[in-house]
Amino acid sequence: MQRDPKKYLSDMLDRAQFAVQLLADRSAADLESDRLLRSAIEREMMVLGEALYQLHRIAPKIAQRINRWDDIIGFRHILVHGYDQLEMKIIWDAVKLDVPLLIEQLNEMLTEKLV
C-alpha cells in the first residue's frame, strides 16, 4: 500500500520540530558530551531524511519542492553509513540553522492541496 505524500511531510515535520525542541535549551557542548541527546538527534534526523527519501520515491515532484531536498537525503545517508565522518558541529548547525527553515516550508506545504 502506497502512503499519502502528506503523511511523509507530516512525519518530516514531526521529526524536525522534535529535534529543534530537544536542542532548544542546550548547547553545542551538550550535544557533544551527552550521548543520549546525540543519539536522539541523530535518530530524528535519520528518520526525517528517510521520510524524504521515501517521498521522493513516490512523489518526486513534491519532494523536489523542498529546499535542498537532495542534501537532506545525503545527510541521512551520512548519518547511517558514514557516521565516523560526521562532526557534531555539522549536526548542531543543521538543527539550529537549517531545520527551522525546513519546518516553515513543511508547514506551508501541508496547508496546500498537493493533488
DODRENGU-149395 format. One record per residue (C-alpha): residue number from 1; residue in three letters; x, y, z. Coordinates in Angstrom, 3 decimals. Each point is the difference from the previous one (the first is absolute). Layout:
% residues N
num/residu/u/v/w
NUM/Ala/X/Y/Z
...
//
This chain:
% residues 115
num/residu/u/v/w
1/Met/0.000/0.000/0.000
2/Gln/1.434/3.341/-1.040
3/Arg/-0.015/2.761/2.594
4/Asp/-1.447/3.440/-0.505
5/Pro/2.688/2.641/-0.670
6/Lys/-1.482/2.130/2.785
7/Lys/0.798/-2.777/2.463
8/Tyr/3.693/0.216/-0.890
9/Leu/-0.089/3.784/0.275
10/Ser/-1.703/-0.317/3.408
11/Asp/2.600/-2.523/1.153
12/Met/2.768/2.355/-1.079
13/Leu/-1.627/2.926/1.778
14/Asp/-0.430/-1.987/3.207
15/Arg/3.645/-1.116/0.000
16/Ala/1.274/3.478/-0.829
17/Gln/-2.033/1.658/2.732
18/Phe/1.095/-2.562/2.582
19/Ala/3.684/0.409/-0.903
20/Val/-0.245/3.782/0.366
21/Gln/-1.832/-0.439/3.297
22/Leu/2.674/-2.384/1.301
23/Leu/2.742/2.559/-0.603
24/Ala/-2.009/3.074/1.029
25/Asp/1.672/0.484/3.380
26/Arg/3.171/-1.925/-0.707
27/Ser/3.465/0.970/-1.160
28/Ala/2.252/-1.423/-2.678
29/Ala/2.138/-1.352/2.844
30/Asp/-3.058/-1.832/1.348
31/Leu/-0.505/-1.648/-3.368
32/Glu/3.652/-1.002/-0.078
33/Ser/0.083/-1.431/3.521
34/Asp/-3.498/-1.428/0.507
35/Arg/-0.198/-3.328/-1.795
36/Leu/-3.742/-0.372/0.573
37/Leu/-0.695/3.451/-1.460
38/Arg/2.319/-0.655/-2.924
39/Ser/-1.666/-3.349/-0.710
40/Ala/-3.458/1.552/0.129
41/Ile/0.937/2.813/-2.388
42/Glu/1.735/-2.372/-2.397
43/Arg/-3.043/-2.300/-0.001
44/Glu/-2.418/2.853/-0.687
45/Met/2.154/1.231/-2.876
46/Met/0.316/-3.521/-1.438
47/Val/-3.763/-0.534/0.018
48/Leu/-0.602/3.469/-1.440
49/Gly/2.398/-0.774/-2.853
50/Glu/-1.538/-3.433/-0.543
51/Ala/-3.496/1.494/-0.187
52/Leu/1.228/2.402/-2.669
53/Tyr/1.726/-2.823/-1.846
54/Gln/-3.222/-2.020/-0.014
55/Leu/-2.000/3.066/-1.053
56/His/2.409/0.507/-2.887
57/Arg/-0.598/-3.587/-1.100
58/Ile/-3.795/0.369/-0.143
59/Ala/-0.402/3.709/-0.809
60/Pro/3.258/1.485/-1.295
61/Lys/-1.596/3.273/-1.111
62/Ile/-1.228/0.654/3.538
63/Ala/3.299/-1.016/1.607
64/Gln/2.001/2.182/-2.376
65/Arg/-1.936/3.069/1.150
66/Ile/1.776/-0.281/3.352
67/Asn/3.031/2.238/0.141
68/Arg/3.199/-2.039/-0.158
69/Trp/-1.950/-3.270/-0.090
70/Asp/2.978/-1.878/-1.382
71/Asp/2.284/1.315/2.762
72/Ile/-2.492/-1.168/2.633
73/Ile/-0.060/-3.494/-1.465
74/Gly/3.795/0.072/-0.287
75/Phe/0.260/1.038/3.644
76/Arg/-2.126/-3.014/0.940
77/His/2.354/-2.268/-1.942
78/Ile/2.993/1.459/1.840
79/Leu/-1.700/-0.500/3.373
80/Val/-0.690/-3.642/-0.835
81/His/3.025/-1.028/-2.055
82/Gly/2.680/2.598/0.699
83/Tyr/-0.524/0.611/3.698
84/Asp/3.758/-0.080/0.569
85/Gln/0.449/3.039/-2.250
86/Leu/-2.633/2.165/1.699
87/Glu/0.876/2.843/2.319
88/Met/-2.467/1.144/2.652
89/Lys/0.352/3.601/-1.211
90/Ile/-1.586/-1.039/-3.295
91/Ile/-2.972/-1.528/1.804
92/Trp/-0.251/2.995/2.340
93/Asp/0.026/2.475/-2.901
94/Ala/-2.530/-2.046/-1.964
95/Val/-2.494/-0.123/2.866
96/Lys/0.528/3.587/1.127
97/Leu/0.232/1.702/-3.409
98/Asp/-1.527/-2.172/-2.710
99/Val/-2.754/-1.958/1.717
100/Pro/-2.022/3.072/1.118
101/Leu/-0.176/1.087/-3.658
102/Leu/-1.055/-3.514/-0.973
103/Ile/-2.753/0.108/2.630
104/Glu/-1.375/3.191/-1.556
105/Gln/0.042/-1.531/-3.453
106/Leu/-1.642/-3.237/1.150
107/Asn/-2.741/1.923/1.788
108/Glu/-0.701/1.921/-3.204
109/Met/-0.047/-3.156/-2.107
110/Leu/-2.330/-1.797/2.383
111/Thr/-2.571/2.782/-0.265
112/Glu/-0.040/-0.292/-3.806
113/Lys/-2.047/-2.382/-2.041
114/Leu/2.695/-2.275/-1.428
115/Val/-2.023/-2.073/-2.422
//
